[in-house]
Amino acid sequence: MNRRLEEFAEIGSSGPRRIFSELCFCILTAGFRADRCIEIQNRLGDRFMDAGLTDLEAGLKSLGHRFYRVRAGYIVEARKIAPRLPEIIRLPEPRARTWLVSNVKGLGMKEASHFLRNTGRLGVAVVDRHILRILGSLGLPCGSYTEAEESVFLIAEKLGMAPGELDLYLWYLETGKVLK
């Protein structure tokens, strides 16, 4: 787990291409399995920045992504902000997340939080169905994303952990896997 968090910090301190590849991974994960997106990122990651739309669509389709056309379009459109990503991820996490949600098609609160966590920014939580299930079983509020995230913040504070670290641990407890 700690090694994975170190890897996230390494991504966040790398250059725009690697950070953009991680953004693309998070764009791809909405409504699709993370393990398959890791495979896609490993196979196409170098092409996210340069491949034409048709080529990117074909690559995503050949690797079995359900939403290959839409996601390829989001990736191509996101290229315009790629040079700014190192600057954006260094903003305070809530501000960075708000900027990402407002400026990157295909990113909602969860995906933007996922991207920030995967670039070493641990001040937000990735609230997915696994985390919601755990919060619900504990009787904690989880009606909206921000309400559920606030529950994660409270638990994290009591445990002396960062919210992004806790969500990764909770995800592991629920799935038995440490992905990203």
Secondary structure, 3 states (H helix, E strand, C coil): CHHHHHHHHHHHCCCHHHHHHHHHHHHHHCCCCHHHHHHHHHHHHHHCCCCCHHHHHHHHHHCCCCCHHHHHHHHHHHHHHHHHHHHHCCCCHHHHHHHHHHHCCCCCHHHHHHHHHHCCCCCCCCCCHHHHHHHHHCCCCCCCHHHHHHHHHHHHHHHCCCHHHHHHHHHHHHHCCCCC
